[in-house]
Amino acid sequence: MSKKEKIIIKNSGGGIGFFSYLFLVFLVLKLTSVIDWSWWWVTAPLWGPLIIALIVILIICVVSMFVK
């Protein structure tokens, strides 16, 4: 394995991100009855970023249609 390949492998992290941590915090708070939120709000950190990305893509597509 070359030095460049080792650097790429070393830098390719993954793991748990901010929204996953946020979901885990909300989940623990919900299961321990600290918060009385709907499950939709508890799971929002899982599906929220996807919805926001889709809305941004939709806005970009609509704006690009009118800019021509």
Contact map, one row per residue, 1 for C-alpha under 8 A:
11101100000000000000000000000000000000000000000000000000000000000000
11111100000000000000000000000000000000000000000000000000000000000000
11111110000000000000000000000000000000000000000000000000000000000000
01111111000000000000000000000000000000000000000000000000000000000000
11111111100000000000000000000000000000000000000000000000000000000000
11111111110000000000000000000000000000000000000000000000000000000000
00111111111000000000000000000000000000000000000000000000000000000000
00011111111100000000000000000000000000000000000000000000000000000000
00001111111100000000000000000000000000000000000000000000000000000000
00000111111110000000000000000000000000000000000000000000000000000000
00000011111110000000000000000000000000000000000000000000000000000000
00000001111111000000000000000000000000000000000000000000000000000000
00000000011111100000000000000000000000000000000000000000000000000000
00000000000111110000000000000000000000000000000000000000000000000000
00000000000011111000000000000000000000000000000000000000000000000000
00000000000001111101100000000000000000000000000000000000000000000000
00000000000000111111100000000000000000000000000000000000000000000000
00000000000000011111110000000000000000000000000000000000000000000000
00000000000000001111111000000000000000000000110000000000000000000000
00000000000000011111111100000000000000000000110000000000000000000000
00000000000000011111111110000000000000000000000000000000000000000000
00000000000000000111111111000000000000000000100000000000000000000000
00000000000000000011111111100000000000000111110000000000000000000000
00000000000000000001111111110000000000000000000000000000000000000000
00000000000000000000111111111000000000000000000000000000000000000000
00000000000000000000011111111100000000000110000000000000000000000000
00000000000000000000001111111110000000000110000000000000000000000000
00000000000000000000000111111111000000000000000000000000000000000000
00000000000000000000000011111111111000000000000000000000000000000000
00000000000000000000000001111111111110000100000000000000000000000000
00000000000000000000000000111111110000000000000000000000000000000000
00000000000000000000000000011111111000000000000000000000000000000000
00000000000000000000000000001111111100000000000000000000000000000000
00000000000000000000000000001111111100000000000000000000000000000000
00000000000000000000000000001101111110000000000000000000000000000000
00000000000000000000000000000100111111000000000000000000000000000000
00000000000000000000000000000100001111101100000000000000000000000000
00000000000000000000000000000000000111111100000000000000000000000000
00000000000000000000000000000000000011111110000000000000000000000000
00000000000000000000000000000000000001111111000000000000000000000000
00000000000000000000000000000000000011111111100000000000000000000000
00000000000000000000001001100100000011111111100000000000000000000000
00000000000000000000001001100000000000111111111000000000000000000000
00000000000000000000001000000000000000011111111100000000000000000000
00000000000000000011011000000000000000001111111110000000000000000000
00000000000000000011001000000000000000000011111111000000000000000000
00000000000000000000000000000000000000000011111111100000000000000000
00000000000000000000000000000000000000000001111111110000000000000000
00000000000000000000000000000000000000000000111111111000000000000000
00000000000000000000000000000000000000000000011111111100000000000000
00000000000000000000000000000000000000000000001111111110000000000000
00000000000000000000000000000000000000000000000111111111000000000000
00000000000000000000000000000000000000000000000011111111100000000000
00000000000000000000000000000000000000000000000001111111110000000000
00000000000000000000000000000000000000000000000000111111111000000000
00000000000000000000000000000000000000000000000000011111111100000000
00000000000000000000000000000000000000000000000000001111111110000000
00000000000000000000000000000000000000000000000000000111111111000000
00000000000000000000000000000000000000000000000000000011111111100000
00000000000000000000000000000000000000000000000000000001111111110000
00000000000000000000000000000000000000000000000000000000111111111000
00000000000000000000000000000000000000000000000000000000011111111100
00000000000000000000000000000000000000000000000000000000001111111110
00000000000000000000000000000000000000000000000000000000000111111111
00000000000000000000000000000000000000000000000000000000000011111111
00000000000000000000000000000000000000000000000000000000000001111111
00000000000000000000000000000000000000000000000000000000000000111111
00000000000000000000000000000000000000000000000000000000000000011111
